[in-house]
Amino acid sequence: MKKIKQVSYFGFADAAPNDPLYKEAYECAKFLTEKGLVAINGGGPGVMRAVSEGAKAAGGRAIGVTFYPEDITNYEGRDPENPMDEEVEAKNYLERTMKLLELGDAYVIFRGGTGTISEFGMAWGLARLYFGHHKPLILYGEFWNEIIKDFKKNMRIRPEDLKVYKVVKTPLEAYEAIEIFEDALKKQNNIHDREKAFQL
């Protein structure tokens, strides 16, 4: 049985439909949905809307995790043109982020702003904490190599931190990375099951 069934996507909320980033997100979500993966996003515009549109174009499901703030100045909110099949309402921004991380079995992270940076940081931190049983990160775009390089140069990055993600630049590479992580998680599960049986 596959462990990776749902993918949460993160990226820039202000990406317009004519932005190459929007098209990247659309094509990636479409391709992965065609492979049977459910698409999850924040229910807003930009990359989030592109993901839902890509999933629907593939005949698949799109789930949006939203919340409706009363007093936040710079929050994009629910995009009425985001064609979600199911909406999950969160109480606040933090709960929304945690629900996106909870629902996804893997994460595809595109270019974005401060919101995407915070989501990436949380996903990366959780992957290290649960290393071996972690949810993998697919970093979409070659620019991520430079970002990780700067992290390695200036921060205290542990060896296992570098094993929880893969940098990709095409939908096919994203799918291949997910398959590699899928195999690794299954092997890790088998080892855990054998150790548990031995202890019994």
DRENDO-1510 file (C-alpha; in Angstrom, 1 decimal, always signed):
<recs>
REC; n; res; u; v; w
REC; 1; MET; +0.0; +0.0; +0.0 .
REC; 2; LYS; +1.3; +3.4; -0.9 .
REC; 3; LYS; +2.3; +5.8; +1.9 .
REC; 4; ILE; +2.3; +8.9; -0.2 .
REC; 5; LYS; -1.3; +9.5; -1.4 .
REC; 6; GLN; -1.8; +13.2; -0.9 .
REC; 7; VAL; +0.5; +16.1; -1.7 .
REC; 8; SER; +0.4; +19.6; -0.1 .
REC; 9; TYR; +1.6; +22.4; -2.4 .
REC; 10; PHE; +3.0; +25.7; -1.2 .
REC; 11; GLY; +3.9; +28.8; -3.2 .
REC; 12; PHE; +3.4; +32.5; -4.1 .
REC; 13; ALA; -0.2; +33.7; -3.6 .
REC; 14; ASP; +0.3; +36.7; -5.9 .
REC; 15; ALA; +1.4; +34.7; -9.0 .
REC; 16; ALA; -0.9; +35.7; -11.9 .
REC; 17; PRO; -2.2; +33.2; -14.5 .
REC; 18; ASN; +0.4; +34.5; -17.0 .
REC; 19; ASP; +3.3; +34.1; -14.6 .
REC; 20; PRO; +5.6; +31.2; -15.5 .
REC; 21; LEU; +5.4; +30.2; -11.8 .
REC; 22; TYR; +1.6; +29.8; -12.1 .
REC; 23; LYS; +2.1; +27.6; -15.1 .
REC; 24; GLU; +4.7; +25.5; -13.3 .
REC; 25; ALA; +2.4; +24.8; -10.4 .
REC; 26; TYR; -0.5; +24.0; -12.8 .
REC; 27; GLU; +1.5; +21.5; -14.8 .
REC; 28; CYS; +3.1; +19.9; -11.8 .
REC; 29; ALA; -0.3; +19.4; -10.0 .
REC; 30; LYS; -1.8; +18.1; -13.2 .
REC; 31; PHE; +0.9; +15.6; -13.7 .
REC; 32; LEU; +1.0; +14.3; -10.1 .
REC; 33; THR; -2.8; +14.1; -10.0 .
REC; 34; GLU; -2.8; +12.0; -13.1 .
REC; 35; LYS; -0.5; +9.6; -11.2 .
REC; 36; GLY; -3.3; +9.3; -8.6 .
REC; 37; LEU; -2.2; +11.9; -6.0 .
REC; 38; VAL; -4.7; +14.2; -4.3 .
REC; 39; ALA; -3.8; +17.9; -4.5 .
REC; 40; ILE; -4.0; +20.0; -1.3 .
REC; 41; ASN; -3.4; +23.7; -1.1 .
REC; 42; GLY; -4.4; +26.8; +0.9 .
REC; 43; GLY; -7.5; +27.6; -1.1 .
REC; 44; GLY; -6.2; +31.1; -2.1 .
REC; 45; PRO; -5.1; +32.6; -5.4 .
REC; 46; GLY; -1.8; +32.3; -7.2 .
REC; 47; VAL; +0.0; +29.0; -6.9 .
REC; 48; MET; -2.8; +27.6; -4.8 .
REC; 49; ARG; -5.4; +28.3; -7.5 .
REC; 50; ALA; -3.1; +26.9; -10.2 .
REC; 51; VAL; -2.7; +23.7; -8.2 .
REC; 52; SER; -6.5; +23.2; -8.0 .
REC; 53; GLU; -6.9; +24.0; -11.7 .
REC; 54; GLY; -4.2; +21.5; -12.6 .
REC; 55; ALA; -5.8; +18.8; -10.4 .
REC; 56; LYS; -9.2; +19.4; -11.9 .
REC; 57; ALA; -7.8; +19.3; -15.5 .
REC; 58; ALA; -6.4; +15.8; -14.6 .
REC; 59; GLY; -9.8; +14.7; -13.4 .
REC; 60; GLY; -8.6; +14.5; -9.8 .
REC; 61; ARG; -9.5; +16.0; -6.4 .
REC; 62; ALA; -8.4; +19.3; -5.0 .
REC; 63; ILE; -8.7; +20.1; -1.2 .
REC; 64; GLY; -8.3; +23.6; +0.1 .
REC; 65; VAL; -7.5; +24.5; +3.7 .
REC; 66; THR; -8.7; +28.0; +4.5 .
REC; 67; PHE; -9.5; +30.4; +7.3 .
REC; 68; TYR; -11.4; +33.7; +7.3 .
REC; 69; PRO; -9.6; +36.4; +9.4 .
REC; 70; GLU; -11.2; +39.6; +10.6 .
REC; 71; ASP; -8.2; +41.8; +11.2 .
REC; 72; ILE; -5.2; +40.5; +9.2 .
REC; 73; THR; -3.9; +43.1; +6.7 .
REC; 74; ASN; -1.7; +41.0; +4.3 .
REC; 75; TYR; -3.6; +37.8; +3.9 .
REC; 76; GLU; -4.9; +36.7; +0.5 .
REC; 77; GLY; -7.9; +34.7; +1.8 .
REC; 78; ARG; -10.1; +32.3; +0.0 .
REC; 79; ASP; -10.1; +32.7; -3.8 .
REC; 80; PRO; -13.7; +32.1; -5.1 .
REC; 81; GLU; -12.1; +31.1; -8.4 .
REC; 82; ASN; -10.1; +28.3; -6.8 .
REC; 83; PRO; -12.0; +25.2; -8.0 .
REC; 84; MET; -11.7; +23.1; -4.8 .
REC; 85; ASP; -13.7; +19.9; -4.3 .
REC; 86; GLU; -13.5; +20.1; -0.6 .
REC; 87; GLU; -12.8; +23.0; +1.8 .
REC; 88; VAL; -11.4; +22.5; +5.3 .
REC; 89; GLU; -11.8; +25.6; +7.4 .
REC; 90; ALA; -9.2; +26.4; +10.0 .
REC; 91; LYS; -9.6; +28.8; +13.0 .
REC; 92; ASN; -6.4; +30.8; +12.4 .
REC; 93; TYR; -3.3; +31.0; +10.2 .
REC; 94; LEU; -1.2; +28.7; +12.4 .
REC; 95; GLU; -3.9; +26.0; +12.4 .
REC; 96; ARG; -4.2; +26.4; +8.6 .
REC; 97; THR; -0.4; +25.8; +8.2 .
REC; 98; MET; -0.5; +22.8; +10.5 .
REC; 99; LYS; -3.5; +21.3; +8.7 .
REC; 100; LEU; -1.8; +21.6; +5.3 .
REC; 101; LEU; +1.3; +19.9; +6.8 .
REC; 102; GLU; -0.9; +17.2; +8.4 .
REC; 103; LEU; -3.0; +16.4; +5.3 .
REC; 104; GLY; -0.1; +16.1; +2.9 .
REC; 105; ASP; +2.0; +12.9; +2.8 .
REC; 106; ALA; +4.6; +14.9; +0.9 .
REC; 107; TYR; +5.2; +18.5; +0.1 .
REC; 108; VAL; +5.9; +20.3; -3.2 .
REC; 109; ILE; +7.3; +23.8; -2.5 .
REC; 110; PHE; +7.5; +26.4; -5.2 .
REC; 111; ARG; +9.0; +29.9; -5.2 .
REC; 112; GLY; +7.1; +32.2; -2.8 .
REC; 113; GLY; +7.2; +34.9; -0.3 .
REC; 114; THR; +7.3; +35.0; +3.5 .
REC; 115; GLY; +4.4; +32.7; +3.9 .
REC; 116; THR; +6.1; +30.1; +1.7 .
REC; 117; ILE; +9.3; +30.5; +3.7 .
REC; 118; SER; +7.5; +29.9; +7.0 .
REC; 119; GLU; +5.8; +26.8; +5.5 .
REC; 120; PHE; +9.1; +25.5; +4.1 .
REC; 121; GLY; +10.8; +26.0; +7.5 .
REC; 122; MET; +8.1; +24.2; +9.4 .
REC; 123; ALA; +8.0; +21.3; +6.9 .
REC; 124; TRP; +11.8; +21.0; +7.0 .
REC; 125; GLY; +11.9; +21.1; +10.8 .
REC; 126; LEU; +9.3; +18.4; +11.1 .
REC; 127; ALA; +11.1; +16.2; +8.6 .
REC; 128; ARG; +14.2; +16.3; +10.8 .
REC; 129; LEU; +12.3; +15.6; +14.0 .
REC; 130; TYR; +10.6; +12.6; +12.4 .
REC; 131; PHE; +13.6; +11.6; +10.3 .
REC; 132; GLY; +13.2; +8.1; +8.9 .
REC; 133; HIS; +9.4; +8.4; +9.1 .
REC; 134; HIS; +9.3; +11.9; +7.8 .
REC; 135; LYS; +7.2; +13.5; +5.1 .
REC; 136; PRO; +9.5; +14.3; +2.2 .
REC; 137; LEU; +10.0; +17.7; +0.6 .
REC; 138; ILE; +10.0; +18.3; -3.1 .
REC; 139; LEU; +11.7; +21.7; -3.8 .
REC; 140; TYR; +10.6; +22.9; -7.2 .
REC; 141; GLY; +13.1; +25.0; -9.1 .
REC; 142; GLU; +16.9; +25.0; -9.4 .
REC; 143; PHE; +17.1; +28.2; -7.3 .
REC; 144; TRP; +16.6; +26.0; -4.3 .
REC; 145; ASN; +20.1; +24.7; -4.7 .
REC; 146; GLU; +21.5; +28.2; -4.0 .
REC; 147; ILE; +19.2; +28.7; -1.0 .
REC; 148; ILE; +20.3; +25.4; +0.5 .
REC; 149; LYS; +23.9; +26.2; -0.3 .
REC; 150; ASP; +23.6; +29.5; +1.7 .
REC; 151; PHE; +21.9; +27.6; +4.6 .
REC; 152; LYS; +24.8; +25.1; +4.6 .
REC; 153; LYS; +27.3; +28.0; +4.5 .
REC; 154; ASN; +25.8; +30.2; +7.2 .
REC; 155; MET; +23.6; +28.0; +9.4 .
REC; 156; ARG; +24.2; +24.9; +11.5 .
REC; 157; ILE; +22.7; +22.3; +9.2 .
REC; 158; ARG; +23.0; +18.6; +10.3 .
REC; 159; PRO; +23.7; +15.8; +7.8 .
REC; 160; GLU; +20.2; +14.3; +8.1 .
REC; 161; ASP; +18.7; +17.7; +7.3 .
REC; 162; LEU; +20.0; +17.3; +3.7 .
REC; 163; LYS; +18.4; +13.9; +3.2 .
REC; 164; VAL; +14.7; +14.8; +3.6 .
REC; 165; TYR; +14.3; +16.8; +0.3 .
REC; 166; LYS; +15.0; +16.7; -3.4 .
REC; 167; VAL; +15.3; +19.6; -5.8 .
REC; 168; VAL; +13.5; +19.1; -9.0 .
REC; 169; LYS; +12.7; +21.2; -12.1 .
REC; 170; THR; +10.0; +19.3; -14.0 .
REC; 171; PRO; +6.7; +17.5; -13.1 .
REC; 172; LEU; +8.3; +14.2; -14.1 .
REC; 173; GLU; +11.3; +14.8; -11.7 .
REC; 174; ALA; +8.8; +15.6; -9.0 .
REC; 175; TYR; +7.0; +12.3; -9.5 .
REC; 176; GLU; +10.3; +10.4; -9.7 .
REC; 177; ALA; +11.4; +12.0; -6.4 .
REC; 178; ILE; +8.1; +11.0; -4.7 .
REC; 179; GLU; +8.6; +7.4; -6.0 .
REC; 180; ILE; +12.2; +7.4; -4.5 .
REC; 181; PHE; +10.9; +8.6; -1.2 .
REC; 182; GLU; +8.0; +6.1; -1.3 .
REC; 183; ASP; +10.4; +3.2; -1.7 .
REC; 184; ALA; +12.6; +4.6; +1.1 .
REC; 185; LEU; +9.7; +4.9; +3.5 .
REC; 186; LYS; +8.5; +1.4; +2.7 .
REC; 187; LYS; +11.9; +0.0; +3.4 .
REC; 188; GLN; +12.1; +1.9; +6.7 .
REC; 189; ASN; +8.7; +0.6; +7.6 .
REC; 190; ASN; +9.7; -3.0; +6.9 .
REC; 191; ILE; +12.8; -2.6; +9.1 .
REC; 192; HIS; +10.6; -1.2; +11.9 .
REC; 193; ASP; +8.1; -4.0; +11.6 .
REC; 194; ARG; +10.9; -6.7; +11.7 .
REC; 195; GLU; +12.5; -5.0; +14.8 .
REC; 196; LYS; +9.1; -4.9; +16.5 .
REC; 197; ALA; +8.4; -8.5; +15.7 .
REC; 198; PHE; +11.8; -9.5; +17.1 .
REC; 199; GLN; +11.1; -7.6; +20.4 .
REC; 200; LEU; +7.9; -9.6; +20.7 .
</recs>
